Amino acid sequence: MAKLTQILHPNLDDTYPDGVIDTVNSLFSQGLLHSGDLGGGLAARMLLMDAYMSGCKNGASGKQVIYSEGCKINDFVRCLFQESNQILEAKPDNIFDGPTLKDAFKDAVVRFTHFGKFVDDTATSRDAAHAAFFRSMAIVFHDTQESVDIIIPVLSTTDGVVCRHAITSILIQIKRHVRPGGPRLLPIDQSKVGFFPEDTLCECGRQPRNTELNLPYISFVLDLGVRERPTDLASPATSTPRITPAVQPLVQGAASPELPSLRKQPKHNRYAIYTRGLSSYCSVTAVNLRKYNRLLRMSNVLGDHPHQSPSQVSMVRRLKPFWARGEAFHWIKNEALTGHPAPTESEALEVGTYEGEDDA
């Protein structure tokens, strides 16, 4: 993608990202792209690719930009997030007082000019990331993969041979929650997806033989769809009689205090980054925010409806095209189903912090 862009548009300017999203929105409108969750994935890939291309341009220092050379991961973060210092100063969330992300990845490089789709479980392995790095490719997962949507391979250092033991990754999960106030998103655990093998000994000659490389990794959870719920979308008073259930919902008791974990310290430090909404990204401006929102809206179940005012969307929800807390349950008297959660989330960027749990 980046290489083709360089050939077709050698004199890129700030209008390029808007041109891409205009094209994608047009293809969606014409029915030439499948909807479902594709819009969220496309939006995320555009944000990631634009940040990568900007990082490469910044690293070129006025020289010709060669996108296949890659860019420093710290430059990539600076071009992806507006509050990049908060990310770069983040510490691991699975150990106490580890090094900052900026220091842990000071020599690390990302390199992806396009995205390749994997259709089997090899996608989550370090070996696949190693091969993808050589092809200057980020990995897109098959539709049935639950916890990871994209992997960006990371070379931990440019000093020596590009062996698989020097490869780590940015593990990315994409969400499209349109309502704030949901449960807190959990970071990706590399041990559950099987990225790093148990054997981390380097036998490729890059390091002294049998040197154990316990590389850190990064977890991105990008919740692109979160936005404040308009006040006029709250369920209006209605004359429709509500049915009172015979059995009231159970109230969950307080959780028992957890015993201190007996697990050993994780081998791989994790840097957990959460974003909600679109305002955290450098590529999203006041001019193109509406275009990104349109893309995310068109790729959901209400996106094809010709009338998008809050009152009209509320009426469509009452037709029960899907079931979710709120308008769908206006006919039953049960606050657990009809009440909207207090907005505990809005558009934001957060970093995970160590809370005393031995997460892998």
C-alpha positions as CSV (number, residue, x, y, z in Angstrom):
1,M,0.0,0.0,0.0
2,A,2.7,2.5,1.0
3,K,4.9,1.5,-2.0
4,L,2.1,1.8,-4.4
5,T,1.2,5.2,-3.0
6,Q,4.8,6.3,-3.5
7,I,4.7,5.3,-7.1
8,L,1.3,6.7,-7.9
9,H,1.6,9.9,-5.8
10,P,5.3,10.9,-5.5
11,N,4.4,14.3,-4.2
12,L,2.2,13.5,-1.3
13,D,0.5,16.3,0.7
14,D,-1.7,16.5,3.7
15,T,-4.8,15.7,1.5
16,Y,-3.7,12.1,0.9
17,P,-5.4,10.5,4.0
18,D,-8.6,12.3,3.2
19,G,-8.5,11.0,-0.4
20,V,-8.2,7.4,0.8
21,I,-11.1,7.6,3.2
22,D,-13.2,9.4,0.6
23,T,-12.6,6.5,-1.8
24,V,-13.4,3.9,0.9
25,N,-16.6,5.6,1.9
26,S,-17.6,5.9,-1.8
27,L,-17.1,2.1,-2.3
28,F,-19.2,1.4,0.8
29,S,-22.0,3.6,-0.5
30,Q,-22.0,1.8,-3.8
31,G,-22.2,-1.6,-2.1
32,L,-18.8,-2.6,-3.5
33,L,-17.4,-3.4,0.0
34,H,-18.8,-5.9,2.5
35,S,-20.1,-4.2,5.6
36,G,-20.1,-6.1,8.9
37,D,-17.0,-5.2,11.0
38,L,-15.0,-4.3,7.9
39,G,-15.4,-0.6,8.5
40,G,-13.7,-0.7,11.8
41,G,-10.8,-2.8,10.4
42,L,-10.4,-0.5,7.4
43,A,-10.4,2.6,9.6
44,A,-7.8,1.1,11.9
45,R,-5.6,0.1,9.0
46,M,-5.8,3.6,7.5
47,L,-4.7,5.2,10.8
48,L,-1.8,2.7,11.2
49,M,-0.6,3.1,7.7
50,D,-0.8,6.9,7.7
51,A,1.2,6.9,11.0
52,Y,3.8,4.5,9.5
53,M,4.2,6.6,6.3
54,S,4.5,9.8,8.4
55,G,7.2,8.1,10.6
56,C,9.1,7.1,7.5
57,K,9.0,10.6,6.1
58,N,10.2,12.1,9.4
59,G,13.0,9.6,9.6
60,A,14.2,10.4,6.1
61,S,15.2,13.9,7.2
62,G,14.5,15.5,3.9
63,K,16.0,12.7,1.8
64,Q,14.0,10.4,-0.5
65,V,11.5,8.4,1.5
66,I,11.9,4.6,1.1
67,Y,9.0,3.1,2.9
68,S,10.3,-0.4,2.8
69,E,13.2,0.6,5.1
70,G,10.9,0.9,8.1
71,C,10.9,3.5,10.9
72,K,11.7,3.6,14.5
73,I,8.8,2.4,16.7
74,N,9.1,5.6,18.8
75,D,8.6,7.7,15.7
76,F,5.7,5.5,14.7
77,V,4.0,6.1,18.1
78,R,4.6,9.9,17.8
79,C,2.9,9.9,14.4
80,L,0.0,7.7,15.6
81,F,-1.1,9.3,18.8
82,Q,-1.5,13.0,19.6
83,E,-0.5,12.4,23.3
84,S,2.5,10.3,22.3
85,N,4.5,11.2,25.4
86,Q,2.0,9.5,27.6
87,I,2.6,6.3,25.5
88,L,6.3,6.6,25.4
89,E,6.6,7.1,29.1
90,A,4.3,4.1,29.9
91,K,5.7,1.3,32.0
92,P,4.7,-2.4,31.8
93,D,1.4,-3.4,33.3
94,N,2.5,-6.9,34.3
95,I,5.6,-6.2,36.4
96,F,6.4,-3.5,39.0
97,D,8.4,-0.5,37.9
98,G,9.8,-1.8,34.6
99,P,11.5,0.4,31.9
100,T,9.5,2.9,29.9
101,L,8.3,1.9,26.5
102,K,10.6,4.6,25.0
103,D,13.6,2.9,26.6
104,A,12.5,-0.7,26.1
105,F,12.0,-0.1,22.3
106,K,14.6,2.6,21.7
107,D,16.3,0.6,18.9
108,A,13.1,-1.2,17.7
109,V,11.9,-0.9,14.1
110,V,8.5,-1.4,12.5
111,R,8.3,-2.2,8.8
112,F,5.0,-2.7,6.9
113,T,4.0,-1.3,3.5
114,H,0.8,-3.4,3.3
115,F,-1.4,-5.8,5.2
116,G,-1.6,-9.6,4.4
117,K,-4.5,-11.7,5.6
118,F,-3.8,-15.0,7.3
119,V,-6.5,-17.7,7.3
120,D,-5.0,-20.2,9.8
121,D,-3.5,-20.2,13.3
122,T,0.0,-19.6,12.1
123,A,-0.8,-15.9,12.2
124,T,-0.4,-15.6,15.9
125,S,3.2,-17.0,16.0
126,R,6.5,-15.2,16.2
127,D,7.6,-17.2,13.2
128,A,4.8,-15.7,11.1
129,A,5.8,-12.2,12.3
130,H,9.4,-12.9,11.4
131,A,8.4,-13.9,7.8
132,A,6.0,-10.9,7.6
133,F,8.8,-8.5,8.6
134,F,10.9,-9.7,5.7
135,R,8.0,-9.0,3.3
136,S,7.4,-5.6,4.9
137,M,3.9,-6.8,5.9
138,A,1.6,-6.4,8.8
139,I,-0.7,-9.4,9.6
140,V,-4.5,-9.2,9.4
141,F,-6.3,-12.1,11.0
142,H,-9.1,-14.3,9.8
143,D,-12.6,-13.5,10.9
144,T,-12.9,-16.2,13.5
145,Q,-9.8,-15.0,15.5
146,E,-11.2,-13.6,18.8
147,S,-8.5,-11.7,20.6
148,V,-6.2,-10.2,17.9
149,D,-7.1,-8.5,14.7
150,I,-3.8,-7.1,13.5
151,I,-0.1,-7.9,14.3
152,I,2.6,-5.4,13.4
153,P,6.0,-7.2,13.5
154,V,8.7,-5.4,15.4
155,L,12.5,-5.9,15.0
156,S,13.8,-5.3,18.5
157,T,17.2,-4.0,17.3
158,T,18.9,-3.3,14.0
159,D,22.3,-4.4,15.4
160,G,22.9,-7.8,13.9
161,V,21.1,-10.5,12.0
162,V,17.3,-10.3,11.5
163,C,16.7,-13.6,13.2
164,R,13.3,-14.7,14.5
165,H,14.5,-14.4,18.1
166,A,14.9,-10.7,17.7
167,I,11.2,-10.3,16.6
168,T,8.5,-9.0,18.9
169,S,5.2,-7.4,18.0
170,I,2.4,-4.9,18.5
171,L,-0.8,-7.0,19.1
172,I,-3.9,-5.0,18.1
173,Q,-7.5,-5.6,18.9
174,I,-10.2,-3.4,17.2
175,K,-13.5,-2.6,18.8
176,R,-16.5,-0.5,17.7
177,H,-18.5,0.1,20.9
178,V,-20.8,3.0,20.1
179,R,-21.9,3.6,23.7
180,P,-19.7,4.6,26.5
181,G,-19.9,3.0,29.9
182,G,-19.2,-0.6,29.0
183,P,-16.8,-2.9,30.9
184,R,-13.2,-2.0,30.8
185,L,-11.4,-3.5,27.8
186,L,-8.7,-6.1,28.7
187,P,-5.2,-6.0,27.2
188,I,-4.0,-8.8,24.9
189,D,-2.1,-11.6,26.6
190,Q,0.6,-12.9,24.3
191,S,0.7,-16.2,26.1
192,K,-3.0,-16.9,25.3
193,V,-2.5,-16.3,21.6
194,G,0.9,-18.2,21.6
195,F,3.1,-15.5,20.1
196,F,6.3,-16.2,21.9
197,P,7.3,-19.9,22.1
198,E,8.5,-21.4,25.4
199,D,12.0,-21.7,24.0
200,T,13.4,-18.2,23.6
201,L,17.1,-19.2,23.2
202,C,18.8,-17.6,20.2
203,E,20.7,-20.1,18.1
204,C,21.2,-18.0,15.0
205,G,24.5,-16.4,15.8
206,R,23.2,-12.9,16.4
207,Q,23.7,-13.3,20.1
208,P,26.1,-15.5,22.0
209,R,24.8,-19.1,21.6
210,N,21.9,-20.0,23.8
211,T,21.3,-16.4,25.0
212,E,17.8,-16.1,26.2
213,L,15.9,-13.1,24.8
214,N,12.9,-12.2,26.8
215,L,11.6,-9.4,24.6
216,P,8.8,-7.0,25.6
217,Y,5.7,-6.5,23.5
218,I,2.9,-4.0,23.1
219,S,-0.9,-4.4,23.3
220,F,-3.1,-1.9,21.5
221,V,-6.9,-2.1,22.1
222,L,-8.4,0.5,19.7
223,D,-12.1,1.1,20.5
224,L,-12.9,3.3,17.5
225,G,-16.6,3.7,17.9
226,V,-17.0,5.1,21.4
227,R,-18.7,8.4,21.5
228,E,-20.9,10.3,24.0
229,R,-24.5,9.2,23.9
230,P,-26.7,12.1,22.8
231,T,-29.2,13.1,25.5
232,D,-32.1,12.9,23.2
233,L,-31.5,9.3,22.5
234,A,-32.6,8.3,26.0
235,S,-35.8,6.3,26.0
236,P,-38.7,8.8,26.0
237,A,-41.7,8.3,28.2
238,T,-44.2,6.1,26.4
239,S,-47.8,5.0,26.8
240,T,-46.8,1.4,26.0
241,P,-47.5,-0.6,29.1
242,R,-44.5,-2.3,30.7
243,I,-44.6,-5.9,31.9
244,T,-43.2,-6.3,35.4
245,P,-41.3,-9.6,35.6
246,A,-42.3,-12.0,38.3
247,V,-38.7,-12.6,39.4
248,Q,-36.5,-9.6,40.1
249,P,-32.9,-9.9,38.8
250,L,-30.3,-11.2,41.2
251,V,-27.9,-8.7,42.7
252,Q,-24.3,-9.9,42.4
253,G,-22.5,-9.8,45.7
254,A,-19.0,-8.4,46.2
255,A,-16.2,-10.5,44.9
256,S,-14.1,-12.4,47.3
257,P,-10.7,-10.9,47.9
258,E,-8.2,-12.6,45.7
259,L,-5.3,-14.4,47.2
260,P,-1.8,-13.2,46.1
261,S,-0.8,-14.8,42.9
262,L,1.8,-17.6,43.2
263,R,2.7,-17.4,39.5
264,K,6.2,-16.5,38.6
265,Q,7.1,-13.2,37.0
266,P,6.3,-13.1,33.2
267,K,9.1,-13.4,30.8
268,H,7.8,-10.7,28.5
269,N,7.0,-7.2,29.7
270,R,3.7,-5.9,28.3
271,Y,2.9,-2.3,27.5
272,A,-0.9,-2.0,27.4
273,I,-2.4,0.9,25.5
274,Y,-6.2,1.7,25.3
275,T,-7.9,4.3,23.0
276,R,-11.5,5.1,22.9
277,G,-12.9,7.1,20.0
278,L,-11.0,8.9,17.3
279,S,-9.7,12.1,18.9
280,S,-6.5,10.5,20.1
281,Y,-5.1,10.0,16.6
282,C,-2.8,12.4,14.7
283,S,-4.5,11.5,11.4
284,V,-8.0,12.5,12.5
285,T,-8.7,16.2,12.2
286,A,-11.7,18.4,12.5
287,V,-12.0,18.2,8.7
288,N,-12.0,14.4,8.3
289,L,-13.5,13.3,11.6
290,R,-17.0,13.3,10.0
291,K,-15.6,11.0,7.2
292,Y,-14.2,8.5,9.7
293,N,-17.5,8.5,11.7
294,R,-19.4,7.9,8.4
295,L,-17.2,4.9,7.7
296,L,-17.7,3.4,11.1
297,R,-21.5,4.1,10.9
298,M,-21.9,2.5,7.5
299,S,-20.3,-0.7,8.6
300,N,-22.9,-1.3,11.4
301,V,-26.4,-2.6,11.3
302,L,-28.0,0.9,11.3
303,G,-25.6,2.4,8.8
304,D,-27.8,1.8,5.7
305,H,-30.8,3.6,7.1
306,P,-31.4,6.8,5.1
307,H,-32.3,8.9,8.1
308,Q,-29.6,9.3,10.8
309,S,-31.1,11.9,13.2
310,P,-31.1,10.8,16.8
311,S,-34.9,10.7,17.0
312,Q,-35.2,8.6,13.8
313,V,-32.4,6.2,14.8
314,S,-34.2,5.8,18.2
315,M,-37.4,4.8,16.3
316,V,-35.5,2.3,14.2
317,R,-34.0,0.7,17.4
318,R,-37.6,0.2,18.7
319,L,-38.3,-2.0,15.7
320,K,-35.8,-4.4,17.2
321,P,-33.3,-4.9,14.4
322,F,-31.0,-6.1,17.2
323,W,-31.3,-6.5,21.0
324,A,-29.4,-4.3,23.4
325,R,-30.0,-2.5,26.6
326,G,-32.3,0.6,26.1
327,E,-35.0,1.1,23.4
328,A,-35.4,-2.6,22.6
329,F,-36.8,-3.2,26.1
330,H,-39.1,-0.2,26.4
331,W,-42.0,-2.6,26.9
332,I,-40.8,-4.3,30.1
333,K,-40.3,-2.7,33.5
334,N,-36.8,-3.8,34.4
335,E,-34.1,-1.2,35.0
336,A,-31.4,-3.8,34.3
337,L,-32.6,-3.8,30.7
338,T,-34.1,-0.4,30.2
339,G,-31.7,1.9,32.0
340,H,-28.7,3.3,30.2
341,P,-25.4,2.9,32.0
342,A,-23.8,6.1,33.4
343,P,-21.2,7.2,30.9
344,T,-18.0,6.2,32.6
345,E,-16.0,6.4,29.3
346,S,-15.6,9.0,26.7
347,E,-13.0,9.5,24.0
348,A,-9.7,9.0,25.7
349,L,-6.3,7.5,25.6
350,E,-5.0,5.4,28.5
351,V,-2.0,3.3,29.4
352,G,-2.1,0.1,31.5
353,T,-0.5,0.3,34.9
354,Y,0.8,-2.5,37.2
355,E,-1.8,-3.4,39.8
356,G,-0.1,-6.2,41.5
357,E,-1.3,-9.0,39.2
358,D,1.1,-11.3,37.4
359,D,-0.4,-11.0,33.9
360,A,1.6,-12.9,31.4
